[in-house]
Amino acid sequence: MNTATNKFDGNYPEGVAVVIGGSGGIGKGICLALAEHGARVALSYRSNASAAQQTVTELQQLGHSAEAFALELSSLEQVSAALGDLQARHQRIHTLVFAAGANITMTYVGDIDPVEWHQTIDGELNGFFHVIKTAMPLMRQTGGGSIVAITTAGLDRHPPLDILSTAPKAGIEALVRGIAREEGRYNIRANCVAPGVIDGGLFERLKPQVKPEFIEAMKRNTALKRFGTINEVAAVAAFLTTPAAAYVTGQHLCVDGGYSV
């Protein structure tokens, strides 16, 4: 039984919230936030089964319902099979959060390795397409739902060296706007949460690639003069899936401490 006492508890319909890329970092934070709001959570991972199981165990120890499943986003067949299985077992996917991100090289546009470019686009942008291509018909059949994509505030203010992150997310944002406009008639909402620099997750893996003075310059260029936390991003993403955001769709919401101002 869910032991959380958040005021949104019980307001999700029966079914499951799916977090793509929920095994660590921001994805894990979103799993925890959704569970605290009363959702059953199913999270995907690509290769790190131990991290995914650790997240499931943590959720279960808090009294929440959670499960993990392996998923290769570049395969439409795998995505269709996995989401179809979840729909069959839980009757409904009412929430879908896409929090997957590639391990990228920090580089300038002119120095992009074509092999890495195609791998990044295939894994992230095409992966998102595979997910929504599968999820939208399932949501239509069961009364709609909420889709949230975790993108980047770098789409509002370009951060040098970050093009392999911003380029696929620009495509994801275009798809989200299309979903919001075209699928609203089926009660499907779609929004983007665009983090700035967040302590933890992908940023921790990218730190060694940039100079300390570059990191400090990014902090100075943020209105709040600090980096964000995983919980701050997760709280906004979870809010967008709740009834409190029932009239919000097609939006790009920066959680960046004013970096994009």
C-alpha positions in Angstrom: 0.0 0.0 0.0 1.2 3.5 -0.7 2.1 5.2 2.5 2.6 8.7 1.1 0.4 11.5 2.3 0.8 14.0 -0.5 -2.4 15.9 -1.3 -2.4 14.5 -4.9 -2.6 10.9 -3.6 -5.4 8.9 -5.2 -5.9 11.3 -8.0 -4.2 9.2 -10.7 -6.5 6.7 -12.4 -5.9 3.0 -12.1 -2.8 2.0 -14.0 0.9 2.7 -14.1 3.3 5.6 -14.6 6.2 4.7 -16.9 9.5 6.4 -16.6 11.9 5.8 -19.5 15.4 6.1 -18.2 14.4 5.8 -14.5 17.4 3.9 -13.1 19.4 6.9 -11.9 19.9 10.6 -11.7 16.9 12.7 -12.7 15.0 9.6 -13.8 15.3 8.1 -10.3 14.2 11.4 -8.7 11.1 11.4 -11.0 10.2 7.9 -10.0 10.3 8.8 -6.3 8.2 12.0 -6.9 5.6 10.1 -8.9 5.3 7.4 -6.3 4.9 10.1 -3.6 2.0 11.5 -5.6 0.4 8.1 -5.5 1.4 6.4 -8.8 2.5 2.8 -9.4 5.8 3.2 -11.2 7.5 1.1 -13.9 11.0 2.3 -14.9 13.1 1.3 -17.8 16.9 0.9 -18.0 19.2 0.1 -20.9 22.1 -1.7 -19.3 22.4 -0.8 -15.6 20.2 -3.5 -14.1 21.7 -3.1 -10.6 20.9 0.7 -10.5 17.4 0.0 -11.7 16.8 -2.6 -9.1 18.2 -0.3 -6.4 15.6 2.3 -7.4 12.8 -0.3 -7.2 14.0 -1.6 -3.8 14.1 2.0 -2.5 10.6 2.7 -3.7 9.3 -0.6 -2.3 10.9 0.1 1.1 9.0 3.4 1.2 5.8 1.5 0.7 5.3 2.1 -3.1 4.6 -0.2 -6.0 7.5 -0.3 -8.5 9.1 -2.6 -11.1 11.9 -2.3 -13.6 12.3 -3.5 -17.2 15.2 -3.6 -19.7 14.6 -1.5 -22.9 16.6 -0.8 -26.0 15.1 2.4 -27.3 16.5 2.1 -30.8 14.3 -1.0 -31.3 10.6 -0.2 -32.1 9.8 -3.8 -31.6 11.3 -3.9 -28.1 9.5 -0.7 -27.1 6.2 -1.9 -28.5 6.5 -5.3 -26.7 7.5 -3.7 -23.3 4.8 -1.0 -23.3 2.2 -3.5 -24.6 3.0 -5.8 -21.7 2.7 -3.0 -19.1 -0.7 -2.0 -20.6 -1.9 -5.6 -20.5 -0.9 -6.2 -16.9 -1.8 -2.8 -15.4 -4.8 -2.0 -17.7 -3.6 1.5 -18.4 -0.5 3.7 -18.9 -1.7 7.0 -17.6 1.7 8.7 -17.3 4.8 8.5 -19.5 8.0 10.4 -18.6 10.9 10.3 -21.0 14.1 10.9 -19.0 16.6 9.0 -21.1 19.8 10.7 -22.2 22.9 9.7 -24.0 26.4 9.7 -22.6 27.8 12.4 -24.9 31.1 14.0 -25.7 31.3 17.7 -24.9 32.3 19.2 -28.3 31.8 22.1 -30.6 29.4 21.8 -33.6 32.3 21.8 -36.0 34.0 19.0 -34.2 31.1 16.5 -34.0 32.1 12.9 -34.8 29.5 11.7 -37.4 29.4 8.3 -35.8 28.5 9.7 -32.4 26.0 12.1 -34.0 24.1 9.2 -35.6 24.3 7.1 -32.4 22.9 9.9 -30.3 20.1 10.8 -32.6 19.1 7.1 -33.0 19.2 6.4 -29.3 17.5 9.6 -28.0 15.4 11.3 -30.7 14.4 8.1 -32.6 14.1 6.4 -29.2 11.5 9.0 -28.1 9.7 8.6 -31.4 9.5 4.8 -30.8 8.1 5.4 -27.3 5.4 7.9 -28.3 4.5 5.9 -31.5 3.7 3.0 -29.2 2.2 4.9 -26.2 -0.2 7.2 -27.9 -2.5 4.5 -29.3 -2.5 2.8 -25.9 -3.4 6.1 -24.2 -6.2 6.8 -26.7 -7.8 3.4 -25.9 -7.9 4.1 -22.2 -9.0 7.7 -21.8 -5.8 9.7 -22.4 -2.8 10.5 -20.2 0.1 12.7 -19.6 3.5 12.7 -21.5 6.5 14.6 -20.1 9.8 14.8 -21.8 12.9 16.0 -19.9 14.8 18.2 -22.3 17.2 21.1 -21.6 17.3 24.8 -21.0 20.1 24.8 -23.5 17.4 25.2 -26.1 16.7 28.7 -24.7 20.3 29.8 -24.3 22.9 27.8 -26.2 25.7 26.3 -24.0 28.9 25.9 -25.9 30.1 22.2 -26.2 26.6 20.9 -25.5 25.2 20.4 -29.0 25.0 16.6 -28.8 22.5 17.2 -25.9 20.6 20.1 -27.3 20.1 18.8 -30.9 18.2 15.6 -30.2 16.2 17.4 -27.5 15.1 20.1 -30.0 13.6 17.3 -32.1 11.9 15.8 -29.0 10.4 19.2 -28.2 9.0 19.6 -31.7 7.3 16.2 -31.3 5.9 17.1 -27.9 4.3 20.3 -29.4 2.9 18.2 -32.2 1.4 15.7 -29.7 -0.1 18.4 -27.6 -1.8 20.0 -30.6 -3.0 16.9 -32.3 -3.7 14.5 -29.4 -5.6 16.9 -27.0 -8.8 15.6 -28.5 -8.0 12.3 -27.0 -7.3 13.8 -23.5 -3.5 13.3 -24.0 -1.4 16.2 -22.6 2.3 16.6 -23.5 4.8 19.0 -21.9 8.6 19.4 -21.6 10.6 20.1 -18.5 13.9 21.8 -19.4 16.6 21.6 -16.7 19.6 23.8 -16.5 22.8 22.5 -14.9 21.7 20.0 -12.2 24.0 18.5 -9.6 23.9 14.8 -10.1 23.0 12.6 -13.0 24.5 13.3 -16.4 26.2 16.5 -15.3 28.4 14.4 -12.9 29.6 12.3 -15.8 30.3 15.4 -18.0 32.3 17.4 -15.4 35.6 15.7 -16.3 35.3 16.9 -19.9 35.3 20.6 -19.1 37.5 23.0 -17.2 36.6 24.2 -13.7 36.4 27.8 -14.8 33.8 26.8 -17.4 31.6 25.3 -14.7 32.0 28.4 -12.5 31.1 30.6 -15.5 27.9 28.7 -15.9 27.1 29.2 -12.3 27.7 32.9 -12.5 25.4 33.1 -15.6 22.6 31.6 -13.6 20.3 34.2 -11.9 20.2 32.2 -8.7 24.0 31.7 -8.7 23.7 28.0 -8.0 23.1 24.8 -9.8 19.8 22.9 -9.4 19.0 19.6 -7.6 17.4 16.5 -8.9 14.5 16.9 -6.5 13.7 20.4 -8.0 13.4 19.0 -11.5 11.5 15.9 -10.3 9.0 18.0 -8.5 8.1 20.0 -11.6 7.9 16.9 -13.8 5.6 15.1 -11.4 3.4 18.2 -11.0 2.8 18.2 -14.7 1.4 14.7 -14.6 -1.1 15.5 -11.8 -4.7 16.8 -12.0 -3.3 20.2 -10.8 -1.9 20.6 -14.3 -4.9 19.2 -16.1 -5.2 22.3 -18.4 -1.4 22.5 -19.2 -0.2 21.1 -22.4 2.3 21.9 -25.1 4.6 23.8 -22.7 8.3 24.1 -22.3 9.0 24.8 -18.6 12.6 25.7 -17.7 13.9 24.6 -14.3 17.2 26.4 -14.6 17.6 28.9 -11.9 17.3 31.7 -14.4 20.1 30.5 -16.7 17.9 31.2 -19.8 16.8 34.7 -18.7 
